């Protein structure tokens, strides 16, 4: 609850919000902005996956339109520019000269004009044709969603998730598909699509796959994806017993990430770390959402989750031990 967090931390300077999440879910950013501003706080938006929100009224509200003070926008994800190129958008009331000064403290003095020019070309393309382009993307994505749900066993979710509280908007260009009901983890379906059907989608986790529908996709591409998913269900579906339910594991935070990361630590076998305080990150990437962060208590549920994700083939990152057979914990 954002209001409770604001009231509990009256000295905070800003509220950070994703708009949207990797899966396409949008929070009530308008009300978050209203609450934050009423308590003298800024709103900073991670809008890495929301570039296209600015170019079609059928999509959820953009951070700037909602009144956020700053938004980091990854043009390279859905805007068409080259990888690594992004924009930092500033709203009224933010001192652009001061922001530029701070950026100059850390950025390279050898900027890539290849990236900069790709940003400008993509910006022009979206300004001239963005609305039309993303109308087509929405149409293709909705067609894909309908066809996948017709297969049975899969659930390509959409705006029906919106409940007015935790989800007030959904980005329909994100083709997120729940796969557990066919007895396969999302990462297993992801691997099959890549290895057996030469189809590269965005990612798979333990319960979902995500296909990122873009301005470069065509109906023919969707037909291939739908056909492959039907094939996978027919050839590879299995009993769902033994599958780990994809429940959120609430973190138990007992130290700040900085304190835990720099503290005196020791490396222990994973199965011996239950009850200890973690001093490093553990995450499946993508999407890069931490399973553990420095300063959090390691529990049996978390250990089981890590083991299961590894067994299913998730790409695990963040640890000193690349195999994650050991974890660094506080002494």
N, C-alpha and C positions, 0 to 999 in steps of 0.2 A: 504494500500500500504506500503510494508515493507521499500522500499527505502525512501519514504517520512517520515516515522517514524524515521528511522535512522538519516536522515538529520535534523529532528526537535529536536532530542535529542543527540547531538554530544558527551555528557559526559557519555552516557550509556555504560555499560561494557559488556553487552551480549544481545542477541536476543533469546527469548524463542519461540519454535515452537512445535506444535503437529505433530506427524508422525506415524499413521494417526489420524483423529478424531474418535470418537466412531462409527460413521456411515461408516467409511472406506475411507473418502476423504483425499487425500494427496495434500499438497501445493508444490510449486516448491522449494523443500528444497536445491537442488544443487545451484540455483541462490541466495537463501537466504544466504547460507553459503558464497558464493562468495562476495555478497554485504557486509555482516557483517565483514568478514575478511579484506576486502579492507578498512574498516573504523576502524580497530583495535579492533573489538568486537568479543567476543566468540559466539558460537551458542550452546545452551543447548536444547536438544530435550526431550520432554515428549513422549516416545515411548511405553507407557503402553500397547497399543493395536497393537504393531508392532513387537512382538517377532519373529514371523514366517517370517518376511521379509528377515531375514538373511539366510534362508534355502531353498529358491526356487527362481530361476531367473524369473519366470513368475509373481512374485509379485512386488509391487513398491520398489524403492530403499530404503535401510535402511539408518538411520541417519549416522552411521559410514561410510558407503560406500560413502555417499554424502559429507563427510568431516566435519561433526559436531564435536565439541570438547568433548561433553559429552552427554550421553543418558541414561535415566532411563528406563529400560526394565522390564515390569511385566511378568516374566516367568510363573507365575501362571495363567495368562489369556489364553494364547494360546500355552504355552510351555510344560504344563503338570506337573509343580511342585505344591506344596501345597500353598493354599491361604496365602497371606502376603509375599511370597518369591519373591524377585526381584533382578535384577542386575543393577549396575551402570557401564556403559562402558565408558572408557576414550580413547581418540585418542592421537596421538603423539602431544607433546607440552604441555600436561597437566601433572602437577607434581603429580604422584600417591601418593607419600608419604605425601604431603601436604593435599590432599583430604582425605586420611586415618586419618590424624590428626584431621581434622575438623569433620569427621564422629564420631570419638571417643568422641568428646565433648558432643554429644547428644544421642548416641545409648546406649542400655542396656549393662550392663556388664555380663548379663546372656543370652547370645545368644542361640537361639533354634537350636540345632544340628539336630533336626528333619527337620526343614525348610532348613538348610544348606545342609543336605544330599539329600533332595528332589531336590534341585537345581542342585546338581552334577549328580544325576541319570538322571534328565531331560536333562541336558546339553549333557551327553553322548548319550542318546537316539536320540536327535536331530542331533548331530554330525554324527552319524552312519546312521540314517534312516530319517532325517528331510526332505530332498528333495523328497524322495518317498512318505512320509506320507502327505506332503502338496500338492503334485500333486493330490493325491486322494481327499483331502479336496476341492481343486479347482474344480475338476470334479463334485463332489457331489453338491457343492454350485451352479455351473452353471446349473446343471440339475434342482435343486430346483427353481432357478430363472425362467427358461424356463417354468416349469410346473405351477408356480404361475401366471405368466403373461398370460398363456393360459386360466386361470379361467375367466379372465375379471373382471374389477372393481378394482383390485389391480395393483400396479406398483412396481415390484421388480427391482430397478434401479441398474445400473452397470457402466461400463467404458464409456458409451455414455454421462455421465455427464462431462467428461474431456473436458475442453475448452482451455487448455494451459495457463490459468492465475490463476483463483481462485481454479481450480482443475486440476492438471496435472497427477494425478494417482488415481486409485481406487482399494481398497482391495476387491477382489471378494469373499473372504471368509466371509465377512460381508453381511449377507442376510438382507438388509434393504428394507422394504416394505411399500410403501405409501398406506394408507387405507381410506382416507377421501372420495374417490369417491364411496364407498359403504355406506356412511352415518355414519360411525363409526370412532371415534378417535382411534389412535393406542393403547392407554391404555385400551380401551373397548375390542378390539380384544385380547389383551394380557390377560385380565381377563377371557374372554371366553375360550381361549385356556387352561388356567390353571384350571379353575373351572369345565368346561364341558367336556374337552377332555384329562385332565391329561397331558398336554404338557407344560413344563416350558421353555419359551424362555428368552432371555436376558432382554428386557424391552419394554415398549410401551410409547410413548409420545402423544401429542395431534394430531399428523398426521402420525406417523410411528410406525411400530414394527421392532425390530431387533432380528434376530436369529443368534447366534454366532456359525457358523459351525466349528467343531473342529476335531482333530484326533480320537476322540471317537465316532463320528457319523457314521451311516450306511445308506444305501439307504432306508432300511425299516423305519428308523426314518423320513426321508424326505417324504416318501409316507404318513405316518401318518399326518405329518404337512400339506401337500398339501390337503389331504382329509378333514382335519378339517377346513382349510381356505375356501374350497369350500362349506362346510356345513354352516359355519358362514355366508357367503354371502347369501346363499339360505334362511336361517332361520332368520337372524337378520338384514340384510341390510335395510336401510331406507332412507328417503329423506335427502338431504344434506343441506337444508335450515337451517339457524340458527347456522351452524358450524363456529367456529372461524377460520379464515384463519391463517395459521402458518407462518406469516411474522416475519422477524427479527425486533425487536424493538431496535433501536440504543440508547445506554445509553447516558444520559446527565450528565457528571461527573463534579461536582463543588468542590469536596474535595477529598483528598486521603482517602483510606480505613482506614488507621490508625487514621487520624484526626477525621473522622466521627464515627468510632467505639468507641473511648474513649471520645468523646465530651459529654457535658451535653445533656441529651435526655429526651424524654417523650414518653409514649405509647398511641397511638390513635387508635380508630376504623379504620379498613382498608379504609372504604369509605370516611373518613375525612382526608386522608393523601395526596391527590393529590396536587402537587406543593411543597410538603415538601421534605427535604433531608433525605434519608434513612440512618439508622445507623446500619443495620444488613443485613445478606444475606437472600435471598429468592430463593429457587431452587427446581426443580423437581429432585428427585433422585431415580434411575438413570435417566439421565446421569450425573447430578450434575453441569450443566452449569447454572450460576446465572441468574435469571430473574431480580434480583436487587442485588446490592452490596453496602456496605457502601460508602457514598459519592455521590450516584446517585440520581437525581431528580425522584420522583414518579409521574407518569402521569396517566391519565384516561385509556389509552391503557394498561398500565402495570397492573392496578387494575383489568380491565376486563379480562386480560390474567390469572391472579392469580385465580380469581373467576371461570373462565371456567376450568382451570386445576384441581381445587379442585372438581368441580362438576363431572368431568369425571373420577375422582378416582386416579389422579396422587399422588404419595407419595411426600409430600412437606416437606422440611427441611430447617434448617438454622436460624429459628426465635426463639425468647424467648417464644412467644405464640405458642404452638405446633399446634393449630387449625388455625393459621394465620387469626384470626378474628381481630387482632390488629397488628400494626407494631411500632417498635421504630423509632422515627424520631428526628432530632436535634431540640432543643428548639429555 
